[in-house]
């Protein structure tokens, strides 16, 4: 699909049911996580600006995108906007999944710091 999924006018004027149907069918046809997640973020903006209720819009799709698809830059960038869609335990799992390498590096650096800097310096303090 070379053209945009929605025009700005459509994004802020179509009803929830229509947007749900079109967004789901778009994702099923294209499997384009990047565009889909951007549309979902835009609809959260609409939820804040308009009186219409767009809270927890396509919650199942958000869970699927963030837990089951390949971790991409777009998912890592926009995942924070969906924190309210997850409970505390799910959020920890999601963060670990999306930032697996970062988590590993942080833990390794902490271990190395403790092993080579903190413990030897604590030994010097006592002497």
C-alpha positions as CSV (number, residue, x, y, z in Angstrom):
1,X,0.0,0.0,0.0
2,X,1.7,3.2,-1.2
3,X,-0.9,5.6,0.1
4,X,-1.6,6.5,3.7
5,X,-4.0,4.4,5.7
6,X,-6.0,7.4,6.8
7,X,-6.0,11.1,6.0
8,X,-5.8,13.3,9.1
9,X,-9.4,14.3,8.6
10,X,-10.5,10.6,8.5
11,X,-8.4,9.8,11.6
12,X,-10.2,12.4,13.7
13,X,-13.7,12.0,12.2
14,X,-14.5,8.3,11.6
15,X,-16.3,6.4,14.2
16,X,-14.5,3.9,16.5
17,X,-16.1,0.8,14.9
18,X,-15.0,1.9,11.4
19,X,-11.5,2.7,12.5
20,X,-11.2,-0.7,14.3
21,X,-12.4,-2.6,11.2
22,X,-10.1,-0.7,8.8
23,X,-7.1,-0.9,11.0
24,X,-7.5,-4.6,11.7
25,X,-8.0,-5.4,8.0
26,X,-5.0,-3.2,7.1
27,X,-2.8,-5.1,9.5
28,X,-4.1,-8.5,8.3
29,X,-3.3,-7.6,4.7
30,X,0.0,-5.9,5.1
31,X,1.5,-7.0,8.5
32,X,3.0,-3.5,8.7
33,X,3.7,-3.1,12.4
34,X,5.3,0.4,12.0
35,X,2.3,2.0,10.3
36,X,-0.2,0.2,12.5
37,X,1.5,1.3,15.8
38,X,1.7,4.9,14.6
39,X,-2.1,4.9,13.8
40,X,-2.7,3.5,17.3
41,X,-0.7,6.2,18.9
42,X,-2.5,8.9,16.8
43,X,-5.8,7.4,18.1
44,X,-4.6,7.8,21.6
45,X,-4.1,11.5,20.8
46,X,-7.6,11.6,19.5
47,X,-8.8,10.0,22.7
48,X,-7.2,12.8,24.7
49,X,-8.5,15.6,22.4
50,X,-12.0,14.5,21.7
51,X,-15.0,13.5,23.7
52,X,-15.3,10.1,21.9
53,X,-14.0,7.2,23.9
54,X,-11.0,5.6,22.2
55,X,-9.4,4.3,25.4
56,X,-7.9,0.8,25.1
57,X,-8.4,1.0,21.3
58,X,-7.7,-2.5,19.8
59,X,-6.1,-3.7,23.0
60,X,-5.7,-7.3,21.7
61,X,-3.9,-6.0,18.6
62,X,-1.5,-3.9,20.7
63,X,-0.7,-7.0,22.9
64,X,-0.1,-9.0,19.7
65,X,2.1,-6.4,18.1
66,X,4.2,-5.9,21.2
67,X,4.5,-9.5,22.4
68,X,4.3,-11.6,19.3
69,X,6.0,-9.7,16.5
70,X,9.7,-9.1,15.9
71,X,11.1,-6.3,18.1
72,X,11.6,-3.3,15.8
73,X,12.8,0.2,16.4
74,X,9.2,1.5,15.9
75,X,7.8,-0.9,18.6
76,X,10.6,0.1,21.0
77,X,10.0,3.8,20.3
78,X,6.2,3.8,20.7
79,X,5.7,1.0,23.3
80,X,5.7,3.6,26.2
81,X,2.4,5.0,25.0
82,X,0.7,1.7,25.7
83,X,1.8,1.2,29.3
84,X,-1.8,1.5,30.6
85,X,-2.7,-1.5,28.3
86,X,-0.6,-3.9,30.5
87,X,-0.5,-4.8,34.1
88,X,2.8,-4.6,36.0
89,X,4.0,-8.1,35.4
90,X,3.2,-7.9,31.6
91,X,5.0,-4.6,31.4
92,X,8.2,-6.0,32.9
93,X,8.0,-8.9,30.4
94,X,7.4,-6.6,27.6
95,X,10.3,-4.3,28.5
96,X,12.6,-7.3,28.9
97,X,11.5,-8.6,25.5
98,X,11.9,-5.3,23.6
99,X,15.2,-4.3,25.2
100,X,16.8,-7.8,25.7
101,X,20.3,-6.7,24.7
102,X,20.1,-3.5,26.8
103,X,19.0,-5.5,29.9
104,X,21.9,-8.0,29.4
105,X,24.5,-5.2,29.0
106,X,23.3,-3.4,32.1
107,X,23.3,-6.6,34.2
108,X,26.8,-7.5,32.9
109,X,28.2,-4.0,33.7
110,X,26.7,-4.1,37.2
111,X,28.3,-7.5,37.8
112,X,31.7,-6.3,36.5
113,X,31.5,-3.2,38.6
114,X,30.8,-5.2,41.7
115,X,33.4,-7.8,41.0
116,X,36.3,-5.5,40.0
117,X,35.7,-2.1,41.6
118,X,33.2,-2.2,44.5
119,X,34.4,-5.3,46.4
120,X,38.2,-4.6,46.1
121,X,37.6,-1.0,47.3
122,X,35.5,-2.2,50.2
123,X,38.5,-4.4,51.2
124,X,40.8,-1.4,51.2
125,X,38.5,0.6,53.5
126,X,38.8,-2.0,56.2
127,X,42.6,-2.0,56.2
